[in-house]
Amino acid sequence: MKVAVIDDSEVDRYIATRAVRAEFPRATIVEYADPTEALDPVVEAGKHDEPFLLLLDLNMPRVSGFDFLDQLRDRVASPPVLVLVLTSSAAQADRDAATRYGCVHGYIEKPLTRTHLRDLATSLAL
Amino acid sequence: MRPGLGHGRGEFHAYPGVRLSKDDSTARELEQARFRTALDAAPNAILMADAEGAIVLCNRHTQTVFGHPRNALVGQPIEVLIPDHVAEQHRKHRAGYAQAPSPRAMGVGRELLARRADGSLFPVEVALQPVTMDDGDFVIASVVDITARVEAQRTIDIQRDELQRQTRELRALARSTSHDLKGPLTTIVGLASTMIDDLESGDPREVVRIAEWTRTLAERTADSVERLREIAESSLDTHPETEVAVAEAIEEVLVDLEAVRERSGVEIRIEIAADLRLRTEHPRFTSITRNLIENALLHHDAQPKVRWAEISAAARATSFRLTVRDNGVGIPEDRRETIFELFERARATEGAGVGIGLALVRRHVEHLGGSVRLEAGHPTTFVVELPLRGGE
């Protein structure tokens, strides 16, 4: 399993990475501070059979999480990745907007914990 | 009909309590005296005009209100009390009123102006009352000078607008505060959970590093809260305007920021005439310059060997202009507008501000009646224009 953490905050990437490593010890984890740098690898990796989990922050300067999802959709009609949106915003509007993307599996209020990932694994029967 | 006094077609009765006989001339004189006294005691200007609009009678208060000697008005057209630009219109209205007279307020829904003897204009309320007497049809006008009321209303309107503005600002502030301060706090919660994991699993190697992050974040959050208080107060507080020696004021700010400057390695250049003075609210001016300069110092570029920030100020024809430039990381073109919004940052540089400084600058500048803009993203160039006030 591959996991990409896209977040402009180094500390938040660290927290997410630690949770992933604890829950999925065999996963390969890559971090991106700039969403645009994640586009190519995500599109490429999605072509393989290996499950690809994307932990995406919404509130980033310049290119937001929603911008990234738009750009990804422009590149691939239905991106073969599983996206978990991570945000400190509890705004219902953000939640609704996020779930309108087919590839978005869930919406998580930060901080990401092992419990979130365990629930995800259960729901996907990983 | 009561001789010599008459009554209106409406509900007008001069003094309904007095009964008269036709020959009782003493009683009649007495009654006329009472009538005059009552008329003069009225707190309003009361005038009576005939069908042609000539003034036939006015009370004592008319003199106070309009400044014309009382006797000088009798025989004059009523239009002498009306501003020139509406006199012609008034004549037409008067003719129309004579066709269908009724007791009513004049010019309902409009602001009526009257003219004093010295030509000055003032707001009035006028009530009209048609009366028919033995010698013809007349109109009695009761005029109230409402200058004080209009001014009071204007003051209330200004205060109401200001209160609405403050409420809007504070509401926006409360919204963004709850939204954006939550970010670092959730991160702190995440870090704490990670530390607990590490301690429980008996692997404390990372704990010190995580604890340091936690402390830094908590400190920055506390700093944000403090500066948000400054923003909230910037909407409310007004300081007296004083003469500010610009070069000196900026020098003081630089002394305060010396530690930040030293860490950043930024070289500061100043181009300000030593005698340049500005009449303004000193604390706001200090906050504006401090935040712009601090901004220039924090967002320095890791690459260039020579890092500089340049501060210049000059008085122009009608405005004072302050420019702060730096060769730091720059601001992307598309952030030119949003960069001044609360909690907006141009780049994700850890430790380099949380997006309050420029929002505060804009609030201060607008409060002073000026403007601030990002003139160029690279080198980052902020331009503040403040109005030049009297005394310079």
Interface residues (C-beta under 8 A of the other chain):
Chain A: D8 S9 E10 V11 D12 Y14 I15 R18 A22 A33 D34 N59 M60 P61 R62 S88 S89 A90 A91 E109 K110 P111 L112 T113
Chain B: H179 K182 G183 L185 T186 T187 V189 G190 L191 S193 T194 D197 W213 L217 P332 R335 E344 R345 A346 R347 A348 E350
